[in-house]
Amino acid sequence: MNILLLGSGGREHAIAYKIAQSDQCSQLYIAPGNAGTAAVGENVSLDINDFEAVGQFVISHRVDMLVVGPEAPLVAGIADYFAKQPLLRNVMVIGPSKQGAMLEGSKDYAKAFMQRHNIPTARYQTFTEATLADGERFLETLQPPYVLKADGLAAGKGVLIEPDLATAKAHLREMLCDHKFGDASASVVIEEYLSGIEMSVFVLTDGTHYLMLPAAKDYKRIGEGDTGLNTGGMGSVSPVPFAGKAFMKKVEDRIVKPTVRGLRDEKISYCGFIFIGLMCCGIDPSDPASGDPYVIEYNVRMGDPETESVFPRIKSDIVHLFENAARGDLDGCSLEVDPRSAACVMMVAGGYPESYKKGDVIALGTDDDTLVFHCGTKRDGKGRLLTNGGRVICTTALAPSLPEALLKSYNRSQAIEWNGKYYRRDIGQDLLKLMQEA
């Protein structure tokens, strides 16, 4: 079949890499793609938020399946657009309806969904500019640190964690009154801070049935030791050592099952991924059954850079799984997972996540069996590989243990060069320390 994948980052390169391995894929198009995706499919110049243009391409190129990588087209309703067009309604769309995408498009909507379905999450309230004073009073009822979340999409930058009450109140005013995150912070969710270890759980669902994909942990801060500004993600590892069968059973029973059941009961059309960001509280490294999972957030697509460590571990034919999800027949599928550990290290442009330069020449160095996923790259007229984004390239290594995977990934990262390259050198070290304490 002919498949169109929307997106241009490392997540899309990892998804494209996996789709291209399927015998069911005749032709893979990526819009707009990057220099890495061009090696596994055909990049096409499309505005992925122009649904009419995407639809015309699908018709003219006889595309059978549309896989939506990023959240913006989903929140804007691309699945609904295809469902309403006579010439597009039979195309298999891997991505939820606009209503389903509200789980990511609105933090308030997601929290209310969790409350309705008794899914464990932090206590919260939502405020607007008109209720700023109420928001300040609610902050006074909480213990520090204070968590402020822009209700809408803010490119992963809309969450603030403030150490003191005065700063939290000042930033709440900036978000609501000064539009710190534009329309995304017209409403702000204030929630109780949860202390624990973050991890990411991924589910592929047809809206009734589901498959749990490998779990992962990502690293969001720019600086080592989880310091500095939030980024789109500086690396990831999979699996998560403390999340064994007993803990994941809690995740499935308390969170995954009621989430999918809630979608079904509310008749929300949902075919695609659910990314569940968890805070794992009370983890005792010596007790594999310890800890309680709480939902921090939902995303309605795969994470980035988690996809770059999760997808290489999936041994099943991903197109076969997509097709069954689109047909509502996911209960007939199983998932085969590589037991090895995967470690992903993200290399970024100097200055990221603030201002950074584009157009530096990249030298990839010598190839080995480490995977190199492109995140923000392009080719110039001379065929040279150039930086074209804040997050530029990541390396993913698979090995029998996490320390071995990290070593391989870092060795490959060191061999890749461009002016101003930066990467964190402590990815996975917190988990290795936890494993030593067990």
Secondary structure, 3 states (H helix, E strand, C coil): CEEEEEECCHHHHHHHHHHCCCCCCCEEEEEECCCCHHHCCEECCCCCCCHHHHHHHHHHCCCCEEEECCCHHHHHCHHHHHHHCCCCCCCEEECCCHHHHHHHHCHHHHHHHHHHCCCCECCEEEEEHHHHHHHHHHHHCCCCCEEEEECCCCCCCCEEEECCHHHHHHHHHHHHCCCCCHHHHCEEEEECCCCCEEEEEEEEECCCCEEECCCEEECCEEECCCEEEECCCCEEEECCCCCCHHHHHHHHHHHHHHHHHHHHHCCCCCCEEEEEEEEEECCCCCCCCCCEEEEEEEECCCCCCCHHHHHHHECCCHHHHHHHHHCCCHHHCCCCECCCEEEEEEEECCCCCCCCCCCCECECCCCCCCEEEECCEEECCCCCEEECCCEEEEEEEEECCHHHHHHHHHHHHHHCECCCCECCCCCCHHHHHHHHHC
